[in-house]
């Protein structure tokens, strides 16, 4: 588990971008509003970073 968490944390930005792209395919409105896009991207990053806390 720690190995996976460490690998995730080395690429938080890239993974968060991928998560956002995934969400946009399902919720297109996410990118229509800059504030909502920023908040969603921040949420993606926070969720990835929380993996380390859980491990």
C-alpha positions as a Python dict, from the first residue, in 0.01 Angstrom:
ca = {
    (1, 'X'): (0, 0, 0),
    (2, 'X'): (276, 244, 88),
    (3, 'X'): (446, 186, -247),
    (4, 'X'): (126, 272, -432),
    (5, 'X'): (67, 580, -216),
    (6, 'X'): (422, 700, -275),
    (7, 'X'): (387, 655, -650),
    (8, 'X'): (59, 847, -649),
    (9, 'X'): (211, 1134, -457),
    (10, 'X'): (500, 1173, -699),
    (11, 'X'): (253, 1266, -972),
    (12, 'X'): (-38, 1438, -795),
    (13, 'X'): (-68, 1711, -1057),
    (14, 'X'): (-73, 1471, -1353),
    (15, 'X'): (-319, 1235, -1187),
    (16, 'X'): (-545, 1522, -1084),
    (17, 'X'): (-548, 1645, -1445),
    (18, 'X'): (-643, 1295, -1560),
    (19, 'X'): (-920, 1276, -1301),
    (20, 'X'): (-1054, 1611, -1416),
    (21, 'X'): (-1054, 1498, -1780),
    (22, 'X'): (-1246, 1186, -1676),
    (23, 'X'): (-1501, 1392, -1484),
    (24, 'X'): (-1542, 1635, -1774),
    (25, 'X'): (-1642, 1349, -2004),
    (26, 'X'): (-1929, 1277, -1766),
    (27, 'X'): (-2004, 1631, -1644),
    (28, 'X'): (-1916, 1871, -1930),
    (29, 'X'): (-2033, 2175, -1731),
    (30, 'X'): (-1725, 2132, -1514),
    (31, 'X'): (-1506, 2321, -1761),
    (32, 'X'): (-1759, 2582, -1866),
    (33, 'X'): (-1700, 2777, -1544),
    (34, 'X'): (-1339, 2860, -1451),
    (35, 'X'): (-1413, 2871, -1079),
    (36, 'X'): (-1589, 2534, -1086),
    (37, 'X'): (-1305, 2385, -1291),
    (38, 'X'): (-1050, 2511, -1038),
    (39, 'X'): (-1247, 2379, -744),
    (40, 'X'): (-1292, 2041, -910),
    (41, 'X'): (-921, 2016, -992),
    (42, 'X'): (-838, 2111, -633),
    (43, 'X'): (-1074, 1842, -509),
    (44, 'X'): (-907, 1585, -734),
    (45, 'X'): (-565, 1681, -596),
    (46, 'X'): (-687, 1668, -237),
    (47, 'X'): (-835, 1323, -284),
    (48, 'X'): (-509, 1189, -424),
    (49, 'X'): (-310, 1347, -140),
    (50, 'X'): (-544, 1196, 118),
    (51, 'X'): (-426, 851, 11),
    (52, 'X'): (-103, 907, 202),
    (53, 'X'): (-293, 994, 519),
    (54, 'X'): (-496, 676, 490),
    (55, 'X'): (-183, 464, 451),
}
